[in-house]
C-alpha cells in the first residue's frame, strides 16, 4: 500500500470520527470522546506503533477542541466524563494495534526476503545446471570430434588403436578370439583423376556408410588413413572374420557412388588377420596388434595382386 493511500484512509478515519462525534445525542456526551479510537486504530493499522501512540495522546486536546466547537462545556465532559480514563486506554489499544502491525510487517518482510532468496537460489541452481549441461554437451562434442574422422564419421586411427589395444588386453584376460580386417578402395587414384577429389571424398563416405550397415555394434570400425579402413572384431575367430569381411565387401560393391548423374561402381580389397595366427604371445597389446595388422596387410597385398575386390587371409610364415 502506498503512503498516499495510507494518508487518504487516515483522513477518512478522522472524517468518520468527526461525523460520529457530531451525530451523537448530546445526552450521551460522556461517550463522545471515545470515538477518537477510530483515528487511533487507523494510525496503528496504517503506520505502526509510534504514530498510533502520538495520535492516541492527541485525544484530549482534539476532543476538547471538538467539544468547544459544539458549544459544550468541555471541562465537564472531559474531566467529569470518561475521557481521562479513556485516553490511556485509547493509547494502549492503538499501541497494541501498531505493534501487531509492525510485527506483521517485519514478518512479511522476512518471509518475502526468504522467498526472494529461495527464488534466487533456484534461479542460480537452474543457471548452473544449464551451464553444466552446456559444458557436458561441449565436452561430449569435443570428445566426439577428437575420436572421429571428420569426413566419414568413423573412428579415427588414433582412437582405433586405443580401443583395439584395450580389446586385446581383454581378450588375453578372458582367452577369447580377436580378428581384424583391413580394406583399401580399388583404383582410388584413378577415381580421383577421372572425377575429381570431391568424388573421391564422396566415395569414402559411401564406403563408410555401407560398412556400418553390416558390421556389429561391438566391432571397432575406423578410417585407417587415406582410402584405407580397418575393423577389429572382438570374440571372432579367423573363419568368422573372413565371412564378416566378405559381407562388407559385398555391401560396398552393391553401393555405387551416384555422382553428376553417373553411377560409379566402387570396390575394395580386404586382408584378414587374427590373434590365433600368432600362437602364444607374451608381448604387450600394442606389439601384438602390430603383428595382427602385418598379417592383414600381407593378405591385403595378396588381394590386390590377385585381381582386387576380394578377401584374402595371409598364411603365417
N, C-alpha and C positions, 0 to 999 in steps of 0.2 A: 504494500500500500504506500503511495507517495505521500510526502509531507503535506502537499496541498490538500489531498483528500482527507488526511487526519485533521487538519485545521478546520476544514468545512464541517466535518462531523462534530468536532468540539463546539464550534459556533452554533450548530443545530441544537446541541445539548443545552447551551446557555439559553437559546430561544425557548426550548421546552421548559427550562426552569422558570423563566420569566412568565411564560404562559400559565404554568401550573400555579405559580405564586399569585398571579393576579386573579386567577379564576376561582381560587379557594374562598369559600364563605368565611367572612371575617370573624364569624363566631368560632371558627376553628383556627384563629390566627396563631395559636401556640404551635401548630404543626407546620405553618408556612416555612419557617427557616429550614426545616429538614429536607425540603425538596432540592436544596443545594447539593444533595447526594448525586443528582443527575450529572452535573459537570464534573464532580469528583470522580465518579465511576468512569465517565468518558475519558478524563485525563489519564487515569490509571490504565485503562484498556488501550488507549491510543499512544501514550507517551512513556509510561513506566512509573516507577516508584516515586522519584523526587518531584516530577510535575504534579502527580496526584497529591502528594503531601502539601505542596505550595498552594494548589487550588483549594485543598481542604482547609488550610489555615486562613484562607481569604474568606471563609464563610461568614465570620462575624461582621467585618466591615461591609461586605456585599449585602448581607441580609439587612443590616442597619440602613444602608442606602435605599434598599427596596422598600422597607417599612416607612421610611421618611417620605418617599415618593408617593405612597398611597395614603399619606396623612395619618398614619397610625402612630401611637405612642411607642416608638421603637425601644425606648429604655425598658418599658414594662414588658413588651413582648420578648425582647431578647433576654433580659435578666430574670423576669418572672416566668418566662416560658421554658421550653426545653432546649433552647439554643445553646446555652452554656454547656450543658451536658452533652448535647448532640454534636457540637463541634469536634471534640476529641474523637467521638465515635465515627464521625464522618472522615476525619483524618486517618483513623486506623483502618476503616473499611477501604478507603482509597489506596492506602499504603499496601494493604494485602493484595488488592487487585493489581496494583502496579508491580508489586514484587512477583506475583504469579506471571504477569505479562513479561517481565524481564527474564525470568527463568525459562518461560516458554520460548522466548526469542533466542536465548542462548542455546537452548536445547535444539531448536530448529536449525540454528546456525551450525551447531556441531554436527547434527545429522546431515545437513546439506553439504558441509565440508567433507564429511566421511563419504557421502555418496559421490562427491566430485573426485575425491582421492581414489575411490574404488573404480570409478569410470576411467580416470586417467591411468590407473594400474591396468585395467582391462585393455584400454587402447594401447598401452605400452607393450603388453603381452602380445596383443594381436600384431602390432608393428614388428616386434621381434620375431614372431612366428613367420610373418611374411618375409622378413629379411633372411631368416634361417632357411625358409623354403626356397627362396631365390638363390641363396648360396649353395644349398644342396643341389638345386637344379643346374646351376652353373658348374658345380663340381662334377656332377654326372655328365654334363655336356662336354666339359674339357677332358674328362676321363675317356669318354667315348671317342672324342677326336684323337686322343693320344694313342688309342689302340686300334684305330680303324683306318683302312686305306681310303682316302678321300674320293677316289674315282669309283671303285667297285662297291664300297660299303662293307667289304670283308675285313677280317682281322689283318693288321699289317704284319710284316716279317718279324719285328721285334716282339710283338705280343704272341705271335705263334710260338716262338722259341720259349718264352716264359711258360705258356700253357703246356707245350709239348714236354719240357723238362719236368714239370710237375706231374704230368701223366706218367712219364717213365718212372719217376720215383714211386708213384702209387702202384704201378704195375710190378715193380720189383718187390714192394712190400707185400702185395697180395698174390704175387705169382700169376698174373693174368697176362694174356697176349696183347700185343700192341703192333699195329701196322700203319703204314702211311703210303700215300702215292703222290708223286709229283707229275704235273702235266703242263705241256707247253703248246701254245697255239701254233698250228701248222701254217707255214708260209706267211707269217705275220708281217715281215718286211715287205713282201710283195703286196699285201693288202694295204699297207700304209702308202707304198709308192704308187699304187693304182688309184686308190680312192682318197688318200689324204689321212693325216693323223687324226682328224675328227672321227672318221670311220673306224680307225684303229681303236680309239677310246671307246666308241660305242660297242665295238666287238667285244672288248674286255668286259663291259657291263653285261652284255648278253650272256657271256660265258659264266660270269659270277652268278647271275640270276638262275641260269639253267642248273648250275652246280648246287645251289642252295635248295632247289626243288627236290633233289633226290638224296642228299646226304642226311644223316640223322642229326638230331639236336645235340647229341653228345660228341659228334665229330668236330674236329677243330680245323675249320676251313679258312685259308688265308691266301692273300696275294703274296707270292714269294719274291716277286721282282720282275719288272718289265712285263712280258707276256707269259710269265710262268706262275703257276699256282701250286699249292700244296695242301694236303688234307691228312691229318692224323686220325686214326680210327681206334679208339680205346676198346679193349676187350674184343679184339678182332684178330683172327689168325690170318695167315697168308692167303689161303683159298677164298675166304670171305672178303678180304681186301681186294682181291682180283675181281670178284663179282661187283663190289661196290664201285670200283674204278670203271668197270665196263658200263654200269648204269649211268655214270656221269658222262662218259664218252658218248653214249647213245643219245643222251638228252641234249648235249651240245650239238651233235650232228643234226638233231631234229629241231634246232632252234636257229634258223638262219637270221642274218642281220638284214633288216629292211632299211635301205639307205638310198635316198634320192630316187625313189621309185623302183629300185632294184632289190632283188632278194639274193643276198650273198651267202653262200654256204660257208660255214665255219667248222673246222675240225680241230682236234687236239690229239697229241700223242702222250701216252701215260707210261710211267715207270713205277713199279710197286716194290716196296721193301718192307721187311718185318723184323721184329725183335728176335723171332725164332731162327732167323738166318744167322745170327751171330754166335749162338751157343752160349755157354756160361760166361758171364762178364762180371768183373769186379770194378769196372771203371765208373766214374761219375756219370750222371744222367746226360750232361751236355756232350760228353765224348761218345756215349752210346748213341745219342741222337744223330751225331755226325756220321757214325758208321751206317746207320739205317738209311740216312739221306744219300750216302755214297752208293749203297746198293740200288736205291730208287733212281739215282742219276744214271747209273750204268744201264739200268733197264730202260730208262727214257731214251738214252742214246741208241739202244737196240731197236726201240720202236720207231725212231726217226729213220734209222738206217734201213729198216725192213719195209718201208713204204708209208709211214705215218698213219694217223688215225687208227691207232690200235693200242692195246695194253700189253705190256711185257713185264716179266719178272726176271731179274738177274739171277744168275747162278753163282753161288758163293765159290770163291777160288780156293 
